[in-house]
């Protein structure tokens, strides 16, 4: 009896082609050859499903649908593909599967000519043209083109997840989600790209991947005309214009544009890191981080820049890099209009307006705007220097410092100034140098209005107002504004002079002093006055010289108001008022630096005690000795 029923079900379409259709549906007008076929069809309108599964309670309109469903419980798959030996529970599934080998798509849309492997897929597609969505959700009113879409949607309200993974116990709302998930355990990737041979676990992922080769971007933003290869990317992009962040974290109320971002964020609170590296055992909170980490073991960098040939381990890194060629900066600050190439840079920049510093040091309580700044700061307490140079063994706290140091061994200077041709090891030094040509000084002191081109110089200047000297030498208790000054001062105690002149072997405690000394041998005077062409070995000497042309006298005596071009001249002048003795040995005065007067070509040294005039500093020192006696 059951076999006969199956036969009737399968041959119903053939019978209807030869027998007169006289049984009409009152609701939609469709005609059928038999009354039983009409009765079965009417269930699509009434929603009646009289055939119930005894194991899970699911109901079906037709008995053979129930029988096919029961095979999902028994695991029975009696139908095997001759080509790949894959097994299926239903003959229809096997028939559809065979078309993946033959490439046959027998069902064609009459309106647009698109072809499909299954009649059901064609029926669904035709509703796109009709705009028909007959299935409505009772709870939220959302409409769907297919009944199974409505059924799946209802689970978002009920929270039902009937499909359970036998390996890990994870539950899913849809069967295909479970099937895709199983491949994470088996490692199966049945969908292969014919162009590059890359394999994927999902057909949709392969479809998206193919667009990398074709360059197809069918989804366009209506506001900015930007195109995307996937609808998901377009949807994510749309939130950039709307600013919408519909997914809030229940614990900290932080909002996110994407549900996946929220899911990853929640792991910060739970501490969950489900993705483990098989080689070193390191765990990660998101699959993307694990994927990027794996490339550190393999050294693989599959993503190549078409313009400069540089390779990257991650696609998003390549995308950001390409903006250095295009100059694109899609992320704009609403307060000041400044644009950025990376969304993270904009996020950090916003904190300069809000003053937010969410990252606090556990040891000293110092707060930072960026997590990376806190991480770097903590190394000052721990002394950790994880980046080691293989050539000289020098260690660094920061990767950027290590990278710049490596280039000093190779002599590589990849950043070249177009105006003067000067080369630089790092982009930051190059960026600061360009400001010497443009004159841009974007960092202004709030207290005195002085402007700086270098953020570190601006930060150092602020300590003049605050009086903060955070770096203390333990032996003598002397404090310094900058860590570099402390390091140089330490050498006064140790006697260390690590910088040696290559020509005469003289040693210095500072690299700058060694550099200045070497110019004695080379005769180099790189700092030239633009007005008279005179050259100087030091930038400070040039700066002092330029005041001769401008007649600038910025140093003013507080007592008499007299102005001077050099600070040293101001100090000499102030000694006239204070009668200060410059040098002291064994608590007794030895010499004073009197006011310099010029008589012809001879300098006159005046004793501030008796006003006697002498012709040399040595004579003045002997003269002071007589006063002391």
N, C-alpha and C positions, 0 to 999 in steps of 0.2 A: 504493500500500500504506500509506504513511504517512498519507494523508488518510483512508483507511478506518479506521486505528487511532484517529485523532483523533475520528472520528465515533463509533466504538464507545465511547471514553472518555467523551465528552460526553453520549451518550444512554443510558449505563448505568443511571442512576437511573430513566429513563423505562421502560426494558425491565423493570426489576425490579418495577415497579408492576403489570405485566400478566402476567408469566411466574411460574410457581410456583417458590418458593424451596425447593430441596431439598438444597442444598449447605451443610452446617453446619460452623462452626468449632469444633474440639474444645476450644479454650482458653477462649473467651468465649461460645460457643453462638449466635453471630450467624448468620443464614441468608442465602444468596445464590442468585441465579437461575442463575448460570453458574459452572463450575469455575474459569475464568480469574479471575473476580472474587474467588473464595475464595482462590486462590493469591496474588493481589495483596494481599488483606487480611492474610493470614498473615505477610507481610513486616513488618507493624506490630508483631507479637509477636517475630519473630526478629531484626528489625533489619537484615535483608539489603537492600542497595541495589546492585543489579547494574549500574545505568546510570551510567557515570562520565564526567565532563567532561574532555575531552582537554587543555583549557587550564589549569585550576586544580586538577584532580584531585578535585573535589567529587562525591559519589555521591548517586544518587536512586533511589527505589523504583519510579518510573514513568517511561516514556520521554518522555511529554509534559512532565513536570516538568523533565527534562533539557533538552528543546528550549526551554522557556520561560527556563530559566537561561542558556542559551547567548546569548540576546539581551542579557544584561547585559554580555557581552564585546564584542559587535558594536555595542551602543548602539542597536540597532534598536527603534523604537517606532511600529509601523504603525497603532495604533488611536488615533484622535483624537476628543476630545469636541466635539460640535457647538456647545455653548454658550460654552465658554471656550477652545477650541482646544488644550487640554492633551493631550499624547500619552502613550500607555502601551504597554508591551511585551506585555501580555496583555489578552484580551477581558474576562476576569473583573475585572481592575483597572479597566478602563473602566466596566464595569457598576456596580461598587461606587462609583466616583467620581461617576457620574451621580446617585446618591442624595444627594450633598451639595447638589445643586441642587434636587432634588425634595423632600428631607427625608424620603424613604421609609425606613422601618425595618421590613422584613417579617418579621424573625426575632424572635419574642417568647418570653421565658422563662415556662414554665407555672407556675412556683412563685411568682415575685414580680411578673410582668407587665412586666418591663423589656424594652425593644425594642432591636434591633441592626440595623445595615446589612448585616452579614456573618454567614453561618452559623457560620463559624469563631469569631467573637467570641462568639456565643451558646454554642457548645460549651465555650469557655474559661470563660464566666460560670457555666455549670451546675456546673462542678467546684468553684466556690466554695460552693455549697449541699451538694454531696456530700463536700467536703473531700478529694477524690481527688487524689493527686499520684503518678502511677505511674512517673515518670521520675527515677531516682536517680543522683547523681554517684558514680562509682567511687572518686574520690580523697577526697572529704570527707563523703560520705553525704547531702548536701543533696538534697531531693526537689522536683520541679517538676510542675506540672499539664500542661505542654506540652513536646513534644520539642525545639522550637526554643529554648525557655527554657533547657533543659539544655545544648543545643549552645552557646548564647551564654555560659552560665556556665562551660563547660569552658575557654573562652578566658582566663578569669581565672587559671587554672592554667598554661596553655601560653604566655600572653602574646601569642597570635596576634591580629593586627589586619589582616584581609585587605582592608578597604575603604580605598582611598587617594584623597585629594583631589588632583585633577589641577592645581589652581591653586597650592596651597602645599605639597603633599606630605605633609600630616598624615594619620595612619592612625587607623582606628577599628575597634572590635570588632564593631559592628553597622551594618547598612546604613542604618537610619533615623537613626543618629547622623551618618553621612556626609551624608545628605540635608539634615538640619537645619543642619549645618556649612556646606554650600554656600551657604545663604541669607545667611551673613555676607559672602560675596563678591558675591552678586547683589543683596543688599538686599531680597530678596523677603519680603513679609509677607502671606501669603494669608489669614490668619484675622483677621477684623474684628469688633469688638464693636458690636452693633446699638444699644446704649444711648448710647455716647459716641464711636463711630467710631474708636477706637484700634485699631491693627493689630499683629499678632504673627506671628512666624515659626513658632511651634509651637502646635498645637491645645491642648496641655496648659496652655500659658501663658494662652491665651484663657479656658479653663475656670476657671483660678484667678482671673483678672481679673474675670470675671463675678460672683464671690462678693463683690467690693467693692461692687457695686451691690445685690446681694440680701442682703448681710450674713450669708450662710450660713457657718457654721463647724462642719463635720460631724465633726471629729476632736477628741476630748476626752481630756484627761490624767486617768488613773485616780487619781493621787495628790492633785492639787489642783483637779480639775474645770475647769481652764482649757481654753478651746476654741480651735481653730485652723482656718484655711481650707484648709490643705494637710497631707498626711501627713508631708512633709519637715519642716515647722515643728514638728509634734508630736514627731517623732523628735529634732530638735535640742533642743527644750525638755526632753525626758526626761533628757538628760544633766545638766541643772541639778540634778535630784534625786539622780541616781546619782553625779555627779562624774566620770563616765567620760570619758577622753580617749584614745581608741584609736589616734589617728594621730600617731606620734612623728616628729620631724624627724631624719634620719640624721646631720646635721652638728652640731647643737647639742643634740639630745635633747629639745627642747621638744615638748610634747604638745598636741594640738588635738582638739576635739570633732568637727569636721567635716573631711572630706577636702579640701573646697574651701579651707578656711582654711589647711590645711597647704600646699596648692599655692601659694597667694598668699605664705605665709611663706617658702617655699623660694626665691622670687624675690629676697628680701633678700640671700641668699647668692650667688645667680648674677648679681644685678644686672639681670635681665631685666625689661623694661618693654614688653610687646607691644602695649599699647593707646595709640595716638597720636591726639592731637587734630588734626583736619584744618584747623582755623582758625589755631592758633598753633604747632603742632608739638610741644607738650609731651607727654611720654610717662608712662604710668602702669602699675603692676604688676597692677591689677585693673580689670575693666570698670566696676564700680560707681563707682570714683574718677573714671574718664573721664566717665561719665554725669553725675556731679555737677559736674565741671569745665565741661562743655559749657554748663550752665545759667548760668555766669558770663558767657558770650558772649551767650546768647539772653535772659538775664534771666527765663527761664521758671521759675515756681514753681507746679507743677500740684497740689501736695498742700495742701489747705486744712483748717484746724481748724474743726470744726462749732460749737465753743463760742465762740471769740473771733474767728474769721475770719482769723487769721494764716496766712500761706502759707509753704510750704517747698519747696525744690528736690528734696529726697529724702524718700521715704516713712518711712525709719527716723528722720529728724529730727522728722517729724510725730508719730511714735509716742512718742518720748521727750518731746516737748512736751506731749502729751496727759496725761502723768503729772503735770504741774504742776497740772492741773485735778482729776485723780482722787486725787492724793496717793500713787499707787502707787509703792512702792519694793521691787521684787522681788528685789534682790540684797543678801543679808545676810552680814555678816562673822561667821564662826564663832567668832572669838576674843572680840570685844567686843559682838556683837549689833547693831552699827550697820548701818542699811539704806541702800541707794542706788538711784536711779532708773536709773542706767547701769552696765553691767557694767565698763566701763573705769574708772569712779570707784572701784568696789570693788577692782579690781586695784591701783590706785595707793594706796588706803587700806591695803591689806595690807602695803605696804612700810613703813608707820609702825610695824608690829609687828616685821617682820623686819629693818628697818634697811637694806634693800637699796637701793642707789643705782647702777643699772647704766649710767647715762649720764655719760661723762667728757669734760670740756673738753679740746680738743687743745692749747690755748695755755697754760692755767694748771693743768690737771690737776684742777680742781674737779669734784666728782661731784654728780649730781642724781638724784632719784627719778623724774622725768618727762622725756621727750624735749622737751616744750614748754619746760620750765624751762631745759634746756641751750641750746635755740635762742635763747631770750630773753637768756640770759647771754652767749652768743657775740657778740651785738650790742653789748655793752659794750666788747668788744675792737675790733670792726670799726667801731663808731659808726653802724651802719646804722639808719635810721629810715624804714621803708617806708610808713608810714601818714601821708598828708599831708592836712591840712585845706584844702578848696577855698576857704573863706571868708577865713582869716587866714594860711594858709601854714605853720602850725605843724606840726612833724613828731613822730611818736610811734614808739616801739619796739614797743608792744603794740597790738593791735586794740582791746582793751577800753578802753585809755586814749584812743584816737582816738574810739571810739564815745561815751564819756562826755563828751569835749570837744565833740563836735558838738551834744550836748544842751544844753550851756551857751550855744551860739549860739541855739538854738531856744527855750530856757527850759523845755524839756520835763522833767518829773519824774514818770516813770511809776510809781514805787514810793512808796506813801503809807502811813504808819504809822496803823493803825486806832485806836490809843490817844490819840495827841496830834495827829494830822493832818499831821505834818511830811512833806514830800516829798523824794525822793532821786532822783538821776540814775541811779545804778546799783544793782543788786540786792545787791552786797557791802556798800555803805554802809548800805542799808536793814537788812540782816541784822545788822550790828554795832550799829545803833541800837536794834533790838528788845531787845538784851541789856541796854540801860540800864533798860528796864522790868522785864524778867524777873530781872535780876541774875545771869544765867548767865555764868560765867567758866571756859570749858572747858580753857584752856591753863594748866597749872601748872608752875612752875619746879621741876626735880628737886632743885636745890641748896638753895634757900631756901624753897620751898613757896609763893611768891607766885603768885597767879592773875591771869589776864588774859582779857579778852573778845575782844581783837583779836590774831590770830596774828602780825602784824607787830610789835606792841608786845612780845609775848612774845619774839620773835626778837631785838629790840633789847635787851631786858633781859638776855638770856643773854650778850651781849657785855660786860656789866659784870663778870660772873664770869670770863670768858675773857680780858678785857682787850684783845680784838681791836679794832683800829681800821683797817679795811681801806681807807679812803678818805683819800688823802694829796694835799695841795696842793703841786705841784712847786716853786712859787716860794719858799715859806717853810718847807716840810717839815712843816707842822702836819698831824696826823692826826685823823680823825673816825670816830665809830661809824657814822654814817648818811650816805648820799650827799646827802640834803637839806641837812644841816649844811655839807657841803663846798661845795655850790652857793651857800649864803648867805654863807659865808666868802669865797668868790671875789669877791663883790660888794664886800667891804671893800677889796680890792686895786684893783678896777676902778672903784669908786665908783658902780656901777650901782644905781639905785633905781627899779625898774620899776613899783612900785605907788603910784599917786597918789590922794589923797583927792579925791573928786568935788566937794566943797563948797569947800575952801580951797586945793586944789592941792598940799598938802604931800606929799612923796614918801617912800617907805619901801623898804627892801631886802627886807622880808618881807611877805607878804600878810596874815599874822596881825596884825602890828603896824599895818598900814593899817586892818584891820577893827576893832581895838581903838580906834584913833584916831577913826574915824567915829562911834563911839558917844558921843564928846564932843559932836558936833553933834546927833545924834538923841536923846541922853539915854537910849538903850536900855540896860537892865540885865537881860539875859535869864535870868540865873542866880539863882533865888530860893531862900532858905532855907525848908524845909518847916516848921520849928518856930516861927520868929518872923516870917516873911514878908519879911525884909530882902532886897533885891536887889543884885546885883553884876554888873559888866561882864565879869568874867573868872571862869572856872570854878575857877581856882586860888585866887582870893580867897574864893570861896564855901566851898571845901574848908577853908581856914584858919579861916574864921569858924565853921564847924560844930563845930570843936574846943572852942569856948567852951561850947557846949551839952553836949557829951559829956565835957568836962574832960579830954580826951585830951591827953597830953603825950608824944609819941613820940620826942622828941629828947633824948637823955641825955648829960650831960657825963661823959666817961670818967675825969676826975680826981676830981671830988667827988660824982658821982652825981646832981646836980641835974637835973631834967627841965623841958623847955620845950615849949610848944605850937607855936612857930614855929622854923624852922631859923635865921632871922636872929638871933633872941634867943639861941640857943645859941652862935652865932658871936661875938656881942658878949660873952657871958659867958666864953667860952674865952680872950678877950684879957686877962682879969683874971689868969689863971694864966700866960699866956705873955708878958704886957706887950708885945704886938705893936703896932707902929705901922701904922695902916691905910694911910697914903698916903706915898709916897716920891717926891721930885723931886730930880734931880741928886745922888742917893746921900746925901741928908740928910733926917732926919725933919722933917715939916711939921706933922702933926696926928695925934692918936690919937682913937679913938672910945671914950671911957671908959664906965664903967657909968652908966646913966641912973638918977638918983634923983629922986623927985618930992617937992617941998616945997610943999604947997598946990597952986597951979596952975603953978609955975615949975619948969623942968627944970634940974638942977645938973650941970655938966660938970666932972669931977674929973681933974686932971693926975696921970698915973701916976708922974711923977718926984718931985714934991714934995707931992702930995695936996692942992694948993690947989684950992678950988671956984670955978668961974666960971659965969656965967648964960647964955652963948651960945657957939656953936661958933666964931664969929669971934674972940671974946675968947680962947678956948682956943688958936687958931692963933697969935695974937699972943704969947700967953704962952710957947708952945713956941719962938718965935723968940728970946726973951730967954735961954732955956736954951741955945740953940745959939750965941748970941754969947758 
